[in-house]
């Protein structure tokens, strides 16, 4: 273990979604901004409670679908009309109705890739190492425990005040979380 | 709503749900019956490899194909498999958008079923090619021949539809599994499992912000998959409907094929769900209510299929086209009449059993019925493909065709490969979404005690 550790934040564990939601609200009202919650299933409204507002996933999906559609149609138009015009059974070179199916499929494909990759990239995944994994009993965050972390980077951060505020939220446990300095 | 049976039996908490589902993967030994099943299907999968190898060495002549009947078994099997592959996305995506909570315990394995079935469907057109090594010519890429695919051909649409469907289904399946893989990573005790599940979980830590983006992305994927699933089987139907052959050339094909896909897909989902809940003791989560509801969906889809059969007969008469009329008469009374009547008995007559609640809620009966319907749907594709082609417009074009042992070996081999993959899946990955089950537990606690805990089995 290197001795270069510094405080990452203070973590509290709760046993219900309602408790972590109430605690997050209390900290937000007290003016804290750098906090994150970890839950075993999506808790409605928790992301908003810890100050998350811009969800850019829908825009990424829309752009992906439009790019897919344009690419699909463009590919067909270019190949059938410009690059290799060929009369097949007297059909028009630009057969718009027949081109729609591939256009649609590619719109869906690119939209779906946008949703998946957008989710990963915006969430910063894959990220195998994260300080929060060192929190006590954090393996329960994927089972039945709810965690709230107030990061030391918060401008209002003060160990004693955070500890006092946490104790009013009736958590199961509160612990200090250190982060190791990367060499 | 309140009078309905619960979606979970017994008193369940976040921990019990997680424990029960993950312990089938991490703690319990492989049940012996699973080994026997795996051995049988693995043997069949080896038969598939043998059949395909022989096919590649000898050429498509080993199949029962001739010139009026150029399509034969490979295309029958493609359509059958892609149909089976439709229920997974229906269950996952459409029921998610409709907020049907009963999808939660059955969506994961149904999605796996979709991916494996769609993979089988994707193989058969390649096996049917005279020169399978040129299959990649379907992909549009600038090549030295200076050629492009023919965009007006349904076969190209088919390639794009199936490839997109496979990709999107796989994304949907994997994305839905990320939180569960994190749970397995956290619960696994041996370092190998920890490492593998850990790598697959991509470092998921359940951050509220991550969950928020995740849910939006998941919902949008569902929204994209819904029109996609309808488009895929419609495009497969266009492979037939665009041809001017009597028996193929029909506007009812796309909706009728989609309904048939739901019918066979739900049948296969039941064929898998019923043994699964017995072997892994998942009847707390896949309850009789689930089976009952799936039976009802099957009944509705089956009625649409039956309507399709009636309309086909009616249009043959009403069109006034003598070739079309003859095709229909030949279908019912010609050399393949047995297959036609077998199809009607399996799909229409046996399907009516689903009107009875007793049938829908007795797992053994429902299991055998689901197999009958799977067979019936295969017969439907046989009837459509073979009887439409074998007697064309002029008697000089007529010929009959009979299947060879290689046809059957490859068909049953593909079934073996499909179930082998399913067996591997149920042993290595969570068959029920634990994160969504926890969400369901949370909702039920919120909506009050009345909704759960009665433990009664009446659906």
Interface residues (C-beta under 8 A of the other chain):
Chain A: X17 X24 X36 X37 X38 X39 X40 X41 X42 X43 X46 X47 X49 X50 X52 X55 X57 X58 X61 X65 X75 X76 X79 X80 X83 X84 X88 X91 X95 X98 X99 X101 X102 X104 X105 X106 X108 X109 X111 X112 X113 X115 X116 X118 X119 X120 X122 X123 X125 X126 X127 X128 X129 X130 X132 X133 X139 X140 X141 X142 X143 X144
Chain B: X13 X14 X15 X18 X140 X146 X147 X148 X149 X150 X151 X152 X156 X157 X160 X161 X164 X167 X168 X171 X172 X175 X179 X182 X183 X185 X186 X187 X198 X199 X202 X203 X204 X205 X206 X207 X208 X209 X210 X211 X212 X213 X214 X215 X216 X217 X218 X220 X221 X224 X225 X227 X228 X231 X235 X435 X436 X438 X439 X442
